[in-house]
Amino acid sequence: MIRRPPRSTLSSSSAASDVYKRQLMVLITALTNLSAIPALMLLRRRRWWFELWGGGFTMVTSFLYHTADSLGHPILGLTEGEWHRLDNVASCLLYTSPSPRDS
């Protein structure tokens, strides 16, 4: 009969696999957030500073939220839940505030 380790104990190969999965998730997070850069460059070219600031802030907070979630530990002193709240606040303010050009 083959004895297996308890489920709570990760084998070295399982732990290594977990590390690679987390690294892959961080890479995917970075790539999806970097896809916003062309839109931010267009906003800069048009000199839409409010939207550029809001979009950049949302991109950074979203990246840090998903990275903290993937790694499972705080980043820059904030947990993934706190980064998530900042991401939501930035998105809500950006998309519900009237643009200065609307007046």
N, CA and C atoms as a LAMMPS dump frame, in Angstrom:
ITEM: TIMESTEP
0
ITEM: NUMBER OF ATOMS
309
ITEM: BOX BOUNDS ff ff ff
-5.0000000000000000e+02 5.0000000000000000e+02
-5.0000000000000000e+02 5.0000000000000000e+02
-5.0000000000000000e+02 5.0000000000000000e+02
ITEM: ATOMS id mol type element x y z
1 1 1 N 0.836 -1.174 0
2 1 2 C 0 0 0
3 1 3 C 0.887 1.246 0
4 2 1 N 0.574 2.194 -0.862
5 2 2 C 1.349 3.431 -0.972
6 2 3 C 0.766 4.458 -0.017
7 3 1 N 1.63 5.001 0.838
8 3 2 C 1.211 6.052 1.765
9 3 3 C 1.388 7.401 1.102
10 4 1 N 0.399 8.227 1.198
11 4 2 C 0.47 9.57 0.628
12 4 3 C 0.526 10.587 1.756
13 5 1 N 1.194 11.719 1.499
14 5 2 C 1.228 12.743 2.542
15 5 3 C -0.161 13.342 2.748
16 6 1 N -0.422 13.861 3.929
17 6 2 C -1.72 14.507 4.154
18 6 3 C -1.918 15.669 3.18
19 7 1 N -3.154 15.98 2.88
20 7 2 C -3.447 17.046 1.914
21 7 3 C -2.94 18.405 2.369
22 8 1 N -2.842 18.606 3.663
23 8 2 C -2.394 19.908 4.161
24 8 3 C -0.896 20.114 3.934
25 9 1 N -0.163 19.05 3.661
26 9 2 C 1.274 19.149 3.423
27 9 3 C 1.518 19.132 1.927
28 10 1 N 2.087 20.222 1.42
29 10 2 C 2.39 20.284 -0.001
30 10 3 C 3.705 19.574 -0.283
31 11 1 N 3.714 18.772 -1.311
32 11 2 C 4.984 18.184 -1.727
33 11 3 C 5.805 19.272 -2.401
34 12 1 N 7.083 19.03 -2.576
35 12 2 C 7.935 20.053 -3.179
36 12 3 C 7.51 20.349 -4.609
37 13 1 N 7.076 19.346 -5.359
38 13 2 C 6.642 19.602 -6.734
39 13 3 C 5.334 20.383 -6.758
40 14 1 N 4.444 20.113 -5.809
41 14 2 C 3.184 20.841 -5.734
42 14 3 C 3.429 22.298 -5.345
43 15 1 N 4.347 22.515 -4.419
44 15 2 C 4.678 23.885 -4.006
45 15 3 C 5.305 24.656 -5.17
46 16 1 N 6.182 23.992 -5.924
47 16 2 C 6.804 24.649 -7.077
48 16 3 C 5.757 24.977 -8.123
49 17 1 N 4.82 24.061 -8.328
50 17 2 C 3.749 24.295 -9.281
51 17 3 C 2.913 25.501 -8.861
52 18 1 N 2.656 25.625 -7.56
53 18 2 C 1.89 26.761 -7.043
54 18 3 C 2.617 28.075 -7.303
55 19 1 N 3.934 28.077 -7.124
56 19 2 C 4.73 29.285 -7.384
57 19 3 C 4.637 29.67 -8.854
58 20 1 N 4.737 28.69 -9.737
59 20 2 C 4.656 28.992 -11.169
60 20 3 C 3.272 29.515 -11.549
61 21 1 N 2.236 28.974 -10.942
62 21 2 C 0.883 29.459 -11.22
63 21 3 C 0.732 30.912 -10.772
64 22 1 N 1.272 31.218 -9.605
65 22 2 C 1.191 32.602 -9.115
66 22 3 C 1.979 33.554 -10.022
67 23 1 N 3.153 33.125 -10.452
68 23 2 C 3.953 33.961 -11.354
69 23 3 C 3.233 34.167 -12.677
70 24 1 N 2.593 33.126 -13.182
71 24 2 C 1.834 33.243 -14.423
72 24 3 C 0.673 34.221 -14.255
73 25 1 N -0.004 34.169 -13.124
74 25 2 C -1.114 35.094 -12.886
75 25 3 C -0.628 36.543 -12.82
76 26 1 N 0.532 36.772 -12.208
77 26 2 C 1.087 38.133 -12.158
78 26 3 C 1.434 38.598 -13.564
79 27 1 N 2.006 37.719 -14.388
80 27 2 C 2.345 38.072 -15.766
81 27 3 C 1.087 38.404 -16.569
82 28 1 N 0.055 37.598 -16.438
83 28 2 C -1.204 37.868 -17.139
84 28 3 C -1.811 39.182 -16.665
85 29 1 N -1.751 39.434 -15.367
86 29 2 C -2.252 40.701 -14.815
87 29 3 C -1.507 41.885 -15.408
88 30 1 N -0.183 41.779 -15.472
89 30 2 C 0.62 42.869 -16.03
90 30 3 C 0.266 43.114 -17.489
91 31 1 N 0.158 42.058 -18.269
92 31 2 C -0.147 42.214 -19.689
93 31 3 C -1.526 42.817 -19.922
94 32 1 N -2.521 42.392 -19.157
95 32 2 C -3.854 42.949 -19.354
96 32 3 C -3.927 44.412 -18.917
97 33 1 N -3.192 44.772 -17.874
98 33 2 C -3.198 46.178 -17.45
99 33 3 C -2.386 47.047 -18.391
100 34 1 N -1.317 46.51 -18.951
101 34 2 C -0.517 47.285 -19.899
102 34 3 C -1.264 47.533 -21.207
103 35 1 N -2.293 46.761 -21.466
104 35 2 C -3.07 46.984 -22.69
105 35 3 C -3.807 48.322 -22.654
106 36 1 N -3.894 48.96 -21.505
107 36 2 C -4.544 50.276 -21.392
108 36 3 C -3.624 51.412 -21.822
109 37 1 N -2.343 51.14 -21.997
110 37 2 C -1.394 52.212 -22.308
111 37 3 C -1.724 52.952 -23.611
112 38 1 N -2.092 52.271 -24.724
113 38 2 C -2.45 53.048 -25.927
114 38 3 C -3.591 54.032 -25.686
115 39 1 N -4.592 53.636 -24.92
116 39 2 C -5.694 54.554 -24.618
117 39 3 C -5.203 55.734 -23.783
118 40 1 N -4.323 55.463 -22.83
119 40 2 C -3.772 56.551 -22.009
120 40 3 C -2.925 57.498 -22.859
121 41 1 N -2.198 56.95 -23.81
122 41 2 C -1.396 57.806 -24.697
123 41 3 C -2.292 58.702 -25.546
124 42 1 N -3.431 58.174 -25.995
125 42 2 C -4.382 58.984 -26.758
126 42 3 C -4.949 60.104 -25.889
127 43 1 N -5.281 59.788 -24.646
128 43 2 C -5.779 60.822 -23.736
129 43 3 C -4.732 61.909 -23.526
130 44 1 N -3.473 61.52 -23.411
131 44 2 C -2.4 62.514 -23.238
132 44 3 C -2.268 63.394 -24.473
133 45 1 N -2.337 62.774 -25.65
134 45 2 C -2.211 63.537 -26.893
135 45 3 C -3.34 64.55 -27.021
136 46 1 N -4.523 64.171 -26.572
137 46 2 C -5.673 65.079 -26.62
138 46 3 C -5.686 66.069 -25.463
139 47 1 N -4.77 65.889 -24.525
140 47 2 C -4.659 66.744 -23.337
141 47 3 C -5.894 66.656 -22.447
142 48 1 N -6.418 65.465 -22.34
143 48 2 C -7.539 65.205 -21.45
144 48 3 C -6.959 64.743 -20.127
145 49 1 N -6.486 65.686 -19.345
146 49 2 C -5.719 65.39 -18.135
147 49 3 C -6.526 64.671 -17.067
148 50 1 N -7.783 65.051 -16.889
149 50 2 C -8.616 64.41 -15.871
150 50 3 C -8.775 62.916 -16.175
151 51 1 N -9.117 62.603 -17.42
152 51 2 C -9.305 61.212 -17.818
153 51 3 C -7.977 60.441 -17.804
154 52 1 N -6.9 61.113 -18.164
155 52 2 C -5.576 60.475 -18.14
156 52 3 C -5.189 60.116 -16.712
157 53 1 N -5.369 61.049 -15.788
158 53 2 C -5.05 60.77 -14.387
159 53 3 C -5.909 59.631 -13.86
160 54 1 N -7.219 59.719 -14.107
161 54 2 C -8.125 58.691 -13.611
162 54 3 C -7.837 57.327 -14.215
163 55 1 N -7.585 57.276 -15.511
164 55 2 C -7.274 56.008 -16.16
165 55 3 C -5.955 55.426 -15.679
166 56 1 N -4.953 56.272 -15.511
167 56 2 C -3.655 55.802 -15.01
168 56 3 C -3.758 55.291 -13.583
169 57 1 N -4.49 56.022 -12.756
170 57 2 C -4.659 55.596 -11.363
171 57 3 C -5.405 54.269 -11.294
172 58 1 N -6.448 54.134 -12.11
173 58 2 C -7.209 52.887 -12.147
174 58 3 C -6.339 51.734 -12.631
175 59 1 N -5.508 51.981 -13.638
176 59 2 C -4.632 50.931 -14.154
177 59 3 C -3.654 50.451 -13.072
178 60 1 N -3.055 51.383 -12.346
179 60 2 C -2.079 51.029 -11.314
180 60 3 C -2.75 50.305 -10.146
181 61 1 N -3.876 50.838 -9.671
182 61 2 C -4.537 50.19 -8.534
183 61 3 C -5.088 48.817 -8.92
184 62 1 N -5.556 48.668 -10.143
185 62 2 C -6.035 47.367 -10.608
186 62 3 C -4.889 46.365 -10.659
187 63 1 N -3.745 46.802 -11.174
188 63 2 C -2.581 45.913 -11.227
189 63 3 C -2.158 45.476 -9.827
190 64 1 N -2.095 46.427 -8.897
191 64 2 C -1.667 46.095 -7.54
192 64 3 C -2.696 45.216 -6.826
193 65 1 N -3.974 45.452 -7.083
194 65 2 C -5.013 44.593 -6.495
195 65 3 C -4.866 43.16 -6.975
196 66 1 N -4.782 42.968 -8.276
197 66 2 C -4.703 41.609 -8.818
198 66 3 C -3.372 40.933 -8.479
199 67 1 N -2.309 41.714 -8.382
200 67 2 C -1.017 41.138 -8.008
201 67 3 C -1.05 40.683 -6.55
202 68 1 N -1.588 41.511 -5.661
203 68 2 C -1.698 41.12 -4.25
204 68 3 C -2.589 39.891 -4.11
205 69 1 N -3.636 39.83 -4.918
206 69 2 C -4.52 38.668 -4.888
207 69 3 C -3.781 37.413 -5.372
208 70 1 N -3.006 37.537 -6.441
209 70 2 C -2.274 36.383 -6.982
210 70 3 C -1.181 35.899 -6.033
211 71 1 N -0.466 36.84 -5.421
212 71 2 C 0.646 36.463 -4.547
213 71 3 C 0.179 36.067 -3.152
214 72 1 N -0.977 36.563 -2.762
215 72 2 C -1.518 36.204 -1.459
216 72 3 C -0.906 36.937 -0.282
217 73 1 N -0.289 38.088 -0.534
218 73 2 C 0.242 38.885 0.575
219 73 3 C 0.156 40.364 0.23
220 74 1 N 0.203 41.241 1.243
221 74 2 C 0.069 42.684 0.999
222 74 3 C 1.191 43.237 0.127
223 75 1 N 0.866 44.297 -0.587
224 75 2 C 1.847 45.021 -1.404
225 75 3 C 1.804 46.473 -0.969
226 76 1 N 2.958 47.032 -0.661
227 76 2 C 3.09 48.42 -0.203
228 76 3 C 2.202 48.69 1.012
229 77 1 N 2.038 47.683 1.845
230 77 2 C 1.295 47.842 3.087
231 77 3 C -0.211 47.702 2.97
232 78 1 N -0.733 47.461 1.76
233 78 2 C -2.178 47.306 1.58
234 78 3 C -2.504 45.883 1.156
235 79 1 N -3.575 45.343 1.718
236 79 2 C -4.017 44.003 1.347
237 79 3 C -4.734 44.058 0.003
238 80 1 N -5.018 42.883 -0.549
239 80 2 C -5.722 42.867 -1.829
240 80 3 C -7.106 43.491 -1.711
241 81 1 N -7.766 43.327 -0.572
242 81 2 C -9.071 43.944 -0.367
243 81 3 C -8.999 45.46 -0.346
244 82 1 N -7.958 46.001 0.268
245 82 2 C -7.786 47.464 0.298
246 82 3 C -7.45 48.004 -1.095
247 83 1 N -6.621 47.274 -1.844
248 83 2 C -6.326 47.682 -3.228
249 83 3 C -7.595 47.61 -4.072
250 84 1 N -8.419 46.599 -3.811
251 84 2 C -9.663 46.453 -4.557
252 84 3 C -10.58 47.646 -4.316
253 85 1 N -10.682 48.083 -3.065
254 85 2 C -11.503 49.254 -2.757
255 85 3 C -10.967 50.498 -3.456
256 86 1 N -9.652 50.692 -3.436
257 86 2 C -9.076 51.844 -4.146
258 86 3 C -9.371 51.773 -5.64
259 87 1 N -9.263 50.583 -6.205
260 87 2 C -9.559 50.386 -7.622
261 87 3 C -11.007 50.742 -7.919
262 88 1 N -11.92 50.302 -7.058
263 88 2 C -13.336 50.622 -7.261
264 88 3 C -13.609 52.109 -7.112
265 89 1 N -13.003 52.746 -6.125
266 89 2 C -13.204 54.183 -5.92
267 89 3 C -12.713 54.956 -7.141
268 90 1 N -11.534 54.617 -7.634
269 90 2 C -10.987 55.314 -8.801
270 90 3 C -11.89 55.128 -10.015
271 91 1 N -12.346 53.917 -10.239
272 91 2 C -13.21 53.651 -11.396
273 91 3 C -14.534 54.399 -11.275
274 92 1 N -15.137 54.339 -10.097
275 92 2 C -16.424 55.016 -9.909
276 92 3 C -16.292 56.524 -10.057
277 93 1 N -15.259 57.101 -9.483
278 93 2 C -15.073 58.551 -9.61
279 93 3 C -14.82 58.954 -11.049
280 94 1 N -14.041 58.165 -11.75
281 94 2 C -13.693 58.501 -13.127
282 94 3 C -14.912 58.434 -14.036
283 95 1 N -15.707 57.39 -13.875
284 95 2 C -16.791 57.182 -14.815
285 95 3 C -18.111 57.805 -14.397
286 96 1 N -18.197 58.374 -13.206
287 96 2 C -19.429 59.051 -12.802
288 96 3 C -19.249 60.553 -12.687
289 97 1 N -18.015 61.038 -12.685
290 97 2 C -17.771 62.476 -12.591
291 97 3 C -17.883 63.093 -13.981
292 98 1 N -18.503 64.27 -14.034
293 98 2 C -18.548 64.929 -15.336
294 98 3 C -17.154 65.407 -15.754
295 99 1 N -16.897 65.323 -16.997
296 99 2 C -15.622 65.788 -17.52
297 99 3 C -15.614 67.31 -17.488
298 100 1 N -14.442 67.92 -17.272
299 100 2 C -14.362 69.384 -17.308
300 100 3 C -14.812 69.947 -18.66
301 101 1 N -14.761 69.161 -19.728
302 101 2 C -15.192 69.63 -21.036
303 101 3 C -16.707 69.633 -21.188
304 102 1 N -17.433 69.01 -20.26
305 102 2 C -18.885 68.944 -20.359
306 102 3 C -19.568 70.25 -19.97
307 103 1 N -18.833 71.175 -19.402
308 103 2 C -19.455 72.43 -18.961
309 103 3 C -19.432 73.485 -20.035
